[in-house]
Amino acid sequence: MSTLSNQPLRDDPTAVELASYVTSARDAYKNYRNTAMKSAAYCYLVWWHARSDHARPAQRQWLDQQIADRNMEIERHNTELDATKKRIAAYGDGGTVLDQRDLAYLSFTEGSWAAAVRMKVAAREGASEFTEIVKFVFGFDRASDASNISRYSSVLEFIKDRHVQLEDVTPDAIVQLLEDVGGFEAALEIARGNGEKDNTIKKDSNGADRDAKVAALKSAFSGPPLTTFAYAAKFAQDEFVFLLAKTQGGNLDVLGELSLTDNEAKQMMLRADTDILGNLDPFAEFAAQVANLSSLVHEGKDSAFTTDGTASGKKLKVARTFSLCSDASGGAEVHVSARHIDASAVIVARPKAGVEIGTLTPGQFLMLPTEAVNGGASSKQMMKALSSVGDRVSMTFQACAGDSQAPVVWKTSSRNGTALAPVAEYKWGIMAAEKHFPVNVYRFSPRFDVTLQKTEVLRIHDAYTSKWQKAGKDEKKTFLPLELSYDGVEFALDHEKHHRFGLAVGSTQTATVRLSLRPRDLSDLVEKLGAQKAKSFTFKADPDGLLAVMWSDQYGEYEVYIPTVDSTGGLKDRCLGHLVPSL
C-alpha cells in the first residue's frame, strides 16, 4: 500500500506522486466502511492537482494520457468481448469450434453480456465535473457502478464548494472537513440537498447546536411583513410556513406550500435572507462580506520564493492575505490579495459610517495571520466563523487597541440576551515586520466605465458564465482565455468553446475596449455579484491589465480587481505592485 506524509503537497507533483494518489484512493476504497472519507480525500487531490483550473499543464497532460491509456484498454476489452459473443453464437449454430478461453462464456445470458461491457472514462454532457475523475481513480467501468459514481461525485462537489474552508490541501484537512458535518454519508446528504448545509456546525447527537441557532434566527425576525393575506396553512412548522412563488414581471405569484420535514424546515431557516433579520451586528456583517469575497483570491500554489531565500529551499505557498490599511481620508479599509506572488485578484472594502474596524496611524498597514499564533485566531478561522448566518445572528465584533506586535485586535463575542461571551480574537500584526508583502493595485487607468443592473448581471451568469461551473469536458478549449469587450452600445463576452454573449447597455458608439480574462475568474466573480444586496454594479477596465467592479451595500463599499491574462495565459502584473507599509 502506498503511504504519503500529511505535509502540504507540492503544487507540481510528479507522475509517480500522482499515481501514488490514485493507489491510495483505491486502497482506501477497499476499506470503505472505515475510510470512505480518506478515499474521497485522495480522489479530490488527484482532481485538484491534475484537472481543476488550479492544475498545471504537466499534471493535466499526465492525467489526459492516463485516461487515454485506460480507454484504449477498455476499447480492446469491449472489442474482444464482442468477438467472443459472435464466436459463441456461431458455435451454437454449429459453425465454429471454440478454444479453451471461450468455454467460460457458454452460460452467458444477454444480461451477462451486457454486464461484462466496460464503460470508458468519460462524462456525458451535463454530468458532474467529477464523474470522469471518479471513474478513473476507482476503476468504475461497469453499469452497476453508477450509484458509486454518483455518490463519490456528489461528495467531491461538497468538498470543492467548501475548498476555501480547508486549513490546507492535505488528506487530513479534507477528512476533517467531512468529519465536521458528520462524515461521508452526511456530506453526501448535504450535497444532495437533504441535509444540513451550514457545515460550520458540529452537531451533537440531538442536534442541539443547530436547534439553538434556529431558535436565535426565529427570535431575530423583525420588521413589518411584506404582505398579509388569509390562508389556511397545511404544513406549518412551529408557526412558520414555507411558500413556493413565481416571479411575474414586478409581481409575485404565490403557488402554494412546501411540505418539509422538521430537519428540512430548520435548514431553510438557516438560509434566511439577512434583510429580514433584526439586530445583526453591522461590523460582523461587513466582515462576513469581506470573508465571502475573499475566495476570489486563489492560494495554494508553490511560489517562486523559498523559506530560506535559496534556490534549493522549500518553496513558500501563495497565500490569501487579509490586510488592514490606513486610507487617504484617515480611516481604515480591508484589503484581500495574495502574498508570495506578483499577480492576484485584489479586494478592497471600506466600512460605512458607524462601523469602526480599527484606528491606524497614516501609512500603517497590518496583516491577519494565515495560521493561529500568539493566542490569536487565523484568517481561515475567521472565514469559517463568518460563513453561517446562524452564527452571526448572535455574534458581535469590536475593534480594540492591541499591543506593539498587534496594534489592532478584532474581538468577537456571542450574544445571549444581554450577556456577551468572548469567542475569538483576531490580532492584526505589523506588516512591515514581514519579509513578503501582499499584492496591491499600483495603477489603474480605466478606458471604460459602465453600470450594470443586478438583473443584467444575473442574465450574464445564467446565460453564459455559469457554464464554467461544470467545466470538465473539452478542457483545452474550456480553459482558453475569454474576451470581454465594450463599445458604448454592447457589453460582450466571447470564447472559442462557449461562443458569444452580448448585452445591450447603451446607445452611443465608442472605441471598442477589449481585455482577456481567465474564464473561471470571471465566472466566480459574476456568481459572487449575483448574491450581493446591491442593485447595480460599476464595471471599469484598464486594457493594460485589470477589470474592476465596484458596488456598495448598507455595511460597506467594495472594489474587486481581476487581472487580465497575457498571450501565454499567465496573469498580467503591469498594473499591480505590492503594499508597501511606511510604519
N, C-alpha and C positions, 0 to 999 in steps of 0.2 A: 504494500500500500504506500502511496506517495504521501509524504508529510511536508508541510510548509510551516515556517515560523509565522507568528502573528505580528510580524513587523509590517509597517506601512509598505505596500508593494511599489516597486519601481514603475514608473509611468511607461517604460518601454520594455516590457517583459520579452524574453527570448521565446523562440518557438518551443524550446524544451520546457520553459516555465508555463506557457500556455497549455501545452499538452499535460503538464502536471495538474493544472486546474481542472482539466477535463477528467483526468483519472480520479482526482479527489472527489469531484462531484459524483462520478459513477460509484465509487466506493461508498460514499455516504448514502447514496440512494439504496444500496443493497441492505443497509441497516435502517430502513425508512422509519420504522416506528420511533426510534430514538434520535435520529439525526436528519430528519426531513428539513429542518431549518438550515443545517450546515450544507446539505446538498444544494439547496436553493441559493445559499450564500456563494458557494463556489461557482455555480452556474451564472450568477449575476456578475461575478468577477470576469468571467470569460466574455460576457456581453459588454461590460463596461470597458474593458481594455481592447477588445477586438471588433466591436460592432457599433457601439454608440458614437455620437458625434465627438466624444472625447478621444476616441481611438486614433492612433497614429497609423500612417499608411502601411508600415511594415507589419503591424499586428493585424490590420484589416486584410492585407493580402494573404497572410498566413491562414486566417480563418476561411477566406474565399477558396484557397487551394484545398484545405482540409474538407470543406463541404463538397467541392467539385470531385475530389477523390472518392468520398463516400457515395455520392450519387452515381459515379461510374460503377462502383461495386454493386450498388442496388440495381442498376440497369442490367448488369451482367446476370445477376441473380434472377431477375424477372424474365429475361430473355431465355435463360436456361430452363426456368420453370415452365414457360410456355411451350418450349420444345419438348420437355418431358411429358407434359399433358397430351401433346399431339401423339407422341410415341405410345402412351398408354391407350389412347383412343384407337390408334391403328392396331395395337396388339389385340384389343377386344374384338376388332373386326377380322382378326386373323391375318393382318397384313404386315406384321413385323415381328422381330424377335427382340425381347428385352435383354439388357445386360443387368449385371448384379445391382447397380446403383438405382435402377428403376423399380426394383421389387417393393421398396417401402411405400411407393405411391399407388400400388394396386388397389388399396382400400379407400382411396381418396374420393370424397363426395364433392359436389360443386361447392359446398360450403368450405370444405377443406382446402380446395384450390384457391378460393378467394382469400381465405385467412393466411395462406402462405405468401401472397403477394406483398412485397415490401414497398413502402411509400418513400419517395425521395425527400430529402431535407429541403423543404420549401414551404412557403406560406401562401395561401390563396389571398386574393385581393380583399382587403378589409379585415383580415385576421390580426390578432395581436402581433405587435412588433417583436415579441419574444418567442413566437411559435417556432421560427427557424432555429434559434439557439437552443431551445429546449429539445427539439427533435435531434439536433446534432449531439449535444452533450450527453444525453441519456440514451441515445440509440433508439429512440421511439420511432419505429418504422412500420408498425402494423396498424390496421384499422382499429384494433382493440385497444390501442394506446391513446385513443382520442381523449378519454377522460383525464388521464395523467398529463397529457399535453396541455389541456385547458387549465388544470389545477396549478401546475407549475408556472404557466404563463401568467396567470392571474396574480400569483404571489410575487413574481418578478415585477409586475406592474405596480404592485403595492410598494415594493422596495424602491423602485425608481421614483414614484410620486413623493417619497419621503427621503430621497437621497440627501437633501440638504441637512437632515437631522442626524446623519451618521457622524460619529466622532472621527472616524477615519474610514477609508475604503479597505477594510480588512474583514476576514471571515467572522471574527468575534464581534465586531461592530454591527455587522448585518444581522447576525444571530440575536444580538441584544435588542436591535430594533424590532425583530419579530417577537421576542420574548416579552417586550414591553406591552404588547397588545394581547398576549395570551398564547403565542406560539403560531405554528404554521397554519393550523386549521382556522384559528381566529383571524389571521391575516387574510386567508382565503375568503372567509365570510365577509370581511370588510371590503375586499376588492370586488366582491360580487354585489355589494350594496345591501348586505343583510345584517351587518354588524356595526359595532362602534367605530366611527371614522375619526374620532378625536383620539389619536394614538398617543397623545401625551399623558393619557390617563392609565395608570397601572391599577386595574380593578382588583379588589379583593373578592373573596368568594361570593359575597352577596351584592356586589356592585355598589357599595356604599359611596365610593368616591364619585362615581358618575351621578348617583342619585342626589348627592349634596350639590353638585354643580347644576343639575337640572332645577333643583329647588331654588337655588340662588338666581337662576335665569328667570324663573316664573315670577319671583318677587321683584325683579328688576324691570319687568314690562311696565311702561308708563306712557302717559300722554293719552289724548282722546283717540278713540277708534277711527279708522279710515271711513267706515260706514257702519250702520246698524240696520239690520232687517230681520223680520220674523222668519224663523227657520227651525224646524223640528229635527235636531241633530240625532243621527242614528249611531254614530261611532265616537262619541265624546270620550276623551281621556282626561279625567280629573278636571273637568270643565273646559278643556281645550279641544277644538275641532280643527282638523286639517282639511282644507278645501282644495279642489282642483279647479283651476281657472284658465281661460284662454284670452290672450290679448286680441282686441279688435279695434285697430286704429288707436285712438287715445282712451278707449274704454276697456273694461274687463268683464268678460262673461264668466260667471261662476257656474261650473258644470255639475258639481256635486262634491261628495266627501271622499276621503281616502280611508279605507279600513286598515288600521295599523295595529300591530301588536304593541304591548307595553314597551318593549325594548325599542321598537321602531319609532314610537312616539317620542321617547326620550332622546333618541338620536336626532330626530327632526328639531327638537328644542335646542340641541347643542349647535345647530346650524342657523339659529335665528339671526336675522339681519340686525346689526348693531344699531340701526336707526330707531328701532322700537324699544331699545333698552335705555333706561334712565340711569343716571348716577355712574356712568362709566368714567373712569379716570382719564382726562384728556392726555396726560403725559403717557400713560400706558398705551392708549390708542395710537398716539403718534409713534411711539417706539415699535408697536406692533406693525404699523405700516412700513416703517423702515426695514424691520426684520423680514417682512414678507417680500419686499422688493429686492432684498439683498441676494436672493437666489439667482438673480440675473448676472451676478458676478461669479464666474466659474473658478474653481480651485481644484487642487489635487495633482496637477501635472508636475513632473520634475522641472525645475527651473535651471537656468544656466549658472546659478550661484551654488556654492558649496558651504558646508558648515565651517570649514577651516580656511576657506579662501583659496585652496589649491585645486588644481585641475582634477586630481585623483580623489578629492574628498567626497563625502556623502552629499548628494545633491539636496538642496532645500526644495520643499514643495511650494508651488504657487498657493498663496493663502488669501482667502477672503478676509478683508480687514475693515473694521469699524473705526472711524476716526472722529474725534470731537474737535472742531476747529473754530477759532475766533473768526468772525466775518468782518467785512468792511464797516458795518454800522455799529460795531462794538458788541454785538450779540454772539450767539453760538449756533453752529449748524453741524449736522452729522453727515459725514462722507462715508460711502462704502465703495471699495475698489479692491484690486488685488495687489499683493506685495510679492516681491521676488520675480517681477516680470515688467516689461516695458509697455504693454498694452492690455487693457481690460475695459469692461463696462465701468462707468463711474456714476454713482448715485449721490445726489446732493439733496438734503432735506432740511428745511428751516421750519421750526415750530411757529404756530400762530401766537399772537399776543396772549399772555396768560399761561403759556406752557413754558416753564423755566427749566431748561435742561442742563444748566451749569454756567458758572461765571469763569471766564478765561481772560487772561491778560492778552492784549493785542499781539498777534504774531505767535501765540501759543497754540500748539497742536498736541492732542493727546490720542492715545490708542487703547482700545479694549483688547486684552489678551485673547488669543485664539484658544488657549488652554487655561484651565483654572490654576491660579497661582496666588500665594500670599493671602489665602482666605477669601479671595475674590472669585466670582463665577466668570465663566468664559463667554465669548460672543456666541458660540454654538449653543451653550446652555440658555442664553437669553433668547435666541431664535426659537428654541423648543418651548420655553416657558410662555412665550407670547403667541404661540400658534393657535391656541384654543380660546375662543370667547368664553367658554365655560370656566376657564381660569381667570381671564381678565375681568369678568364681571365683579369679582371680589378683590381685585388687585389694585394697589396704589403704587405709584412711582414718585420718588422725591430725589432731587439733585442736592447733594450735600458737599461741603468743603471736605477735602481729604487731607493727605499729608504731602510731604515733599516728593515722594515717589509716585503718588497717585492723587493729584490735586483735586479731582472731581470724582465723587462716588455716587452712582445711582443706586438708591436703596429701595427695595420692593418689600411690600407688606401685604398680608392677606387680611381683608376686612371681614369681620364677623360682628354685625351690628355696629356698635360704636367702638369696638375694640379692634386694635391692629396688632397682628403678629408678624414679626420680621420673617422674611422668606429668603432673600438673597441680596448680595451686594456686588455691583459691577464696578470695578475700580479702573478708572481711566489713567493709564500710565503716561509718563513723559515720552513723546515721540522722538525728541532729539536724542534720547539715550539709545535709540535703536540704530542698528547698522544699515538696515534697508527700509526705505520709506514706501508708502503706498502710491499707486498711480493716481494722477490728477489731470484735469483738463488744463493744458498750458495755454492754448489759444483757441478761439472759436469764432470764425467769421462766416455766419450763415448767409447762404445765397438764396434761400427761400424761407418763407415763414407762412404757414397755412394752419388754420384751426379746423379740426375735425370734430364733429359732434360724437357723443358716445355711441349713438345708433350707427354712425358710419364706421366707427372702429369695430363694433360688433359685426357689421357686414363683412369687413375685411377678414376678421377671424373666421366667421362661419363659412364664408365662400372660398377662402384661399389659404390663409396661414395655418389653419388647423390641420392641413394636410401633412405638415411636418411632425405632428404629434405622434403619428404612426409611421414614421419613415423607416421602413425595414426592407423594402424591395428596391431593386434598381439603384443600389447605393451610390454608384459612381455618379449618376445624374442627380440624385436627390441632394447630394452634398455640394453640388456646384453652386457658385455664388448666385444670389438673387439680385436683380437690378430694381432699385426704387427710383422713380423719376417724377418730376413735377414741372408743368409748363404754364401754370397760371389757370389752366382750364381743367386738367385732369391729374389726379394723384394715382400713379400706376405702379404695379408690381409685375415683374416679368421673370420667368425662369424656364430653362430648357425642358425640364420634365413636366412642371405643373403649369406651364404656359403663362397667359397674361390675365391680369385683373385690373380694371380701371374704375375709378371713382370720380364722377363729375363734381368738381368743387368750386369752379369759378367761371367767369365769362371773358376775362381779359387775357389774351395770349402773351406769354413772356418767354424769354430764352429758357430752353429746357435744361434743368439741372439733374444730373444722374449720379448715383453712387451705388457701389456694390456692397452687399452685406451677406453674412452667413445666414442662410435661411432659418436655422434654429434660433439664432439670436433674435431675429425679428418676430418669429412665431412666439417665442416665450414672452417677449415684450408686449405684443398685442394681446396675448392671453391675460397678462397682468393688468393691462389697461382696461380690459373688459370687465374686470372685477372691482374697479375703483368707484368711489361715490361721486366723482366729478362728472359734470355734464358735457364738458368739452376738453380737448387736448390740443396744445400748440406744438406742431412739428416744425423743426428747423433743421437745416442741413448745410454742412460745410463739405464740399466735394473733396477737400484736402484730407478728410479722414473721420468725420463724425456726423452721426444722426442724433439729434436731441429731441426729447419730448418733455413738455412742461405742463403741469396742472396743479390744482390745489383742492383741498377739502377743508372741513371745519377745524382740522387739527394742525395742518401744515401746508407748506408749498414744496413741490417735488420736481426734480430735474433728473432725467436719465439720459446718459450719453452712451451711445453704442458705437464702437469703432467700425470703420469700413474695412474691406479687405483689399489686398494688392493683387497683382497678376498671378501670384503663386498660391493665393488662398490664405495667406497669413494676415493677421490684423495689422493695420497701419498704426504707427505711433507718432505720425507727423504732428498731430495736434495735441499730443499727450506728453506729460512730463511726470514729475513726482512731487508730492507735497514736500515742502522744504520748511521745517519749523525754524523760527528765529530764536525760540526760547526752549 
